[in-house]
Amino acid sequence: MKKALAFLVFFLLAAQMPAQDIVLLNRIKAANGKIQSFEADVKNTMVKPKTTRTQEGKLYFVKPNEYAALFTNGKYMIVNEKKIKMDIGMFHGTFKLKDGGMMQSLSRIFLYGFQGRTQDLADENGYNLTTHTEDGCHIITATIIKRKLFGIGYKTVVFKYHADSLLLKEIVLYDYSDNQDTYVISNVICDVPIDKETFQF
């Protein structure tokens, strides 16, 4: 039943999107789907009404579903198949990734971004997608269709992919209080061996 509903949502949203947008989403998904692993530099900037905080570190990803952002100040976000461990922003601790749970939704924003699976993210979380190209980037904006209960989660997620390589450059998250959380990815090295211990906790 859930698969049938997800297919119906995808069909209805796809019917509203211009054909060139669907082609672009498929190209981005195909390009990123070929990548088995990568390591990169990551810069995270959190902007709130009265504060701005920046931290830098390394980002690691191994297909299909393990990644880690490890910052030089000791903060981190580590995801493996079943759990997420975080000490960043408002999240502190180890959480199980349950179907439909908030932490799984959060982890998949990054995972699906790395994999170029923005349409899958939209289907699972009720986002409407729009695309445009600007400053050498394809920009995909995912906007929540229905506000979540208690305003927990992100109302808008913006993905920026390089126009030439189609690889991910930036993820920007906006919560319901209009706080902005930006992750800029640079110096990406694809298909390199990465120690699996990186994702263990």
C-alpha positions as CSV (number, residue, x, y, z in Angstrom):
1,M,0.0,0.0,0.0
2,K,2.8,2.4,0.9
3,K,4.6,1.7,-2.4
4,A,1.4,2.3,-4.3
5,L,0.9,5.6,-2.5
6,A,4.5,6.7,-3.0
7,F,4.2,5.9,-6.7
8,L,1.0,7.9,-6.9
9,V,2.7,10.9,-5.2
10,F,5.6,10.7,-7.6
11,F,3.3,10.5,-10.6
12,L,1.4,13.5,-9.5
13,L,4.5,15.6,-8.7
14,A,6.2,14.5,-11.9
15,A,3.2,15.5,-13.9
16,Q,3.6,19.0,-12.6
17,M,7.3,19.3,-13.3
18,P,8.6,20.4,-16.7
19,A,10.2,17.5,-18.7
20,Q,13.6,19.2,-18.7
21,D,13.5,19.2,-14.9
22,I,12.8,15.5,-14.7
23,V,15.6,14.9,-17.2
24,L,18.0,17.0,-15.0
25,L,17.0,15.1,-11.8
26,N,17.6,11.8,-13.6
27,R,21.0,12.9,-14.9
28,I,22.1,14.0,-11.4
29,K,20.9,10.7,-9.9
30,A,22.8,8.7,-12.5
31,A,26.0,10.6,-12.1
32,N,26.1,10.4,-8.3
33,G,24.8,6.8,-8.3
34,K,28.1,5.7,-10.0
35,I,30.2,6.9,-7.0
36,Q,31.1,4.1,-4.6
37,S,32.8,6.3,-2.0
38,F,34.3,9.7,-1.5
39,E,36.2,11.9,0.9
40,A,36.0,15.7,1.0
41,D,36.4,18.8,3.0
42,V,33.2,20.1,4.6
43,K,32.4,23.5,6.1
44,N,29.2,23.9,8.2
45,T,27.7,27.3,9.0
46,M,24.7,27.6,11.3
47,V,22.9,31.0,11.2
48,K,20.4,31.9,13.8
49,P,18.9,35.3,14.6
50,K,21.5,36.2,17.1
51,T,24.4,33.9,16.4
52,T,26.5,32.5,13.5
53,R,28.7,29.5,14.1
54,T,31.1,27.9,11.6
55,Q,33.1,24.7,11.8
56,E,35.2,22.8,9.3
57,G,36.2,19.2,8.9
58,K,36.2,16.1,6.7
59,L,33.4,14.2,5.1
60,Y,33.4,10.5,4.2
61,F,30.8,8.5,2.3
62,V,30.7,4.8,1.4
63,K,27.8,3.4,-0.7
64,P,25.1,2.5,0.0
65,N,24.4,4.2,3.3
66,E,27.4,5.1,5.5
67,Y,28.7,8.6,6.0
68,A,30.5,10.7,8.6
69,A,31.1,14.4,9.0
70,L,34.0,14.8,11.5
71,F,34.8,18.4,12.5
72,T,38.1,19.7,13.9
73,N,36.4,21.1,17.0
74,G,35.3,17.6,18.0
75,K,31.7,17.8,16.7
76,Y,30.4,15.0,14.4
77,M,27.6,13.3,12.6
78,I,28.1,9.6,11.9
79,V,25.6,7.4,10.1
80,N,25.7,3.7,9.5
81,E,23.0,1.3,8.3
82,K,21.0,1.2,11.6
83,K,22.0,4.2,13.7
84,I,23.0,7.8,13.7
85,K,25.4,9.4,16.3
86,M,25.5,13.1,16.5
87,D,27.0,16.0,18.5
88,I,26.1,18.9,16.3
89,G,23.5,21.7,16.6
90,M,20.5,20.6,18.7
91,F,21.2,16.9,18.3
92,H,23.4,15.0,20.9
93,G,23.4,11.3,21.3
94,T,22.9,8.0,19.4
95,F,19.6,7.3,17.8
96,K,18.1,4.3,15.9
97,L,17.0,4.9,12.4
98,K,13.4,3.9,12.3
99,D,11.1,4.0,9.2
100,G,9.3,7.3,9.2
101,G,11.2,8.6,12.2
102,M,12.6,12.1,12.4
103,M,16.3,11.0,12.7
104,Q,15.9,8.8,9.6
105,S,14.4,11.7,7.7
106,L,17.3,13.9,8.8
107,S,20.0,11.3,7.8
108,R,18.4,10.7,4.4
109,I,18.6,14.4,3.5
110,F,22.4,14.0,3.4
111,L,22.4,10.4,2.1
112,Y,20.1,11.1,-0.7
113,G,21.9,14.4,-1.4
114,F,25.2,12.5,-1.8
115,Q,23.4,10.0,-4.1
116,G,21.5,12.6,-6.1
117,R,18.2,11.0,-5.1
118,T,16.3,14.3,-4.5
119,Q,13.1,12.9,-6.1
120,D,13.2,9.9,-3.6
121,L,13.6,12.4,-0.8
122,A,10.6,14.4,-2.0
123,D,8.5,11.3,-2.4
124,E,9.3,10.0,1.2
125,N,8.9,13.3,3.0
126,G,6.3,15.3,1.1
127,Y,8.5,17.9,-0.6
128,N,7.7,19.8,-3.7
129,L,10.7,20.1,-6.0
130,T,11.8,23.0,-8.2
131,T,15.0,23.5,-10.2
132,H,17.0,26.3,-11.7
133,T,20.6,26.9,-12.8
134,E,22.7,29.7,-11.5
135,D,26.4,30.6,-11.0
136,G,27.5,27.2,-12.5
137,C,25.2,25.1,-10.3
138,H,22.0,23.2,-10.7
139,I,19.9,24.2,-7.7
140,I,17.2,21.9,-6.5
141,T,14.8,23.3,-3.9
142,A,12.7,20.9,-1.9
143,T,9.8,22.7,-0.1
144,I,7.5,20.9,2.4
145,I,4.0,20.6,1.1
146,K,2.3,20.1,4.5
147,R,3.8,21.6,7.7
148,K,4.8,18.8,10.1
149,L,3.3,18.4,13.5
150,F,4.8,20.8,16.1
151,G,7.0,22.3,13.3
152,I,9.8,19.8,13.9
153,G,12.1,19.2,10.9
154,Y,13.0,21.2,7.9
155,K,10.6,23.2,5.7
156,T,13.0,23.8,2.9
157,V,16.1,21.9,1.7
158,V,18.3,23.3,-1.1
159,F,20.8,21.1,-3.0
160,K,23.4,22.6,-5.2
161,Y,25.2,20.4,-7.8
162,H,28.0,21.5,-10.0
163,A,26.7,22.1,-13.5
164,D,29.6,20.3,-15.2
165,S,30.3,17.3,-13.0
166,L,26.8,17.1,-11.4
167,L,28.4,16.3,-8.1
168,L,27.1,17.8,-4.9
169,K,28.5,21.2,-3.8
170,E,26.2,22.4,-1.0
171,I,23.2,21.5,1.1
172,V,21.2,24.2,2.9
173,L,18.6,23.4,5.5
174,Y,15.9,25.8,6.7
175,D,13.9,24.9,9.8
176,Y,10.5,26.3,10.8
177,S,12.2,29.1,12.8
178,D,14.1,30.2,9.6
179,N,17.4,29.1,11.1
180,Q,19.8,28.3,8.3
181,D,22.2,25.3,8.4
182,T,24.7,25.1,5.4
183,Y,27.1,22.4,4.5
184,V,29.6,23.3,1.7
185,I,31.5,20.3,0.2
186,S,34.8,20.8,-1.6
187,N,38.0,19.0,-2.7
188,V,36.0,15.8,-3.4
189,I,38.0,12.7,-4.1
190,C,35.8,9.9,-5.5
191,D,36.1,6.1,-5.2
192,V,38.9,6.0,-2.6
193,P,39.3,3.4,0.1
194,I,37.8,4.5,3.4
195,D,38.3,2.7,6.7
196,K,35.0,1.2,7.7
197,E,35.9,2.0,11.3
198,T,35.1,5.6,10.5
199,F,31.4,4.6,10.7
200,Q,31.5,2.5,13.8
201,F,30.4,3.6,17.3
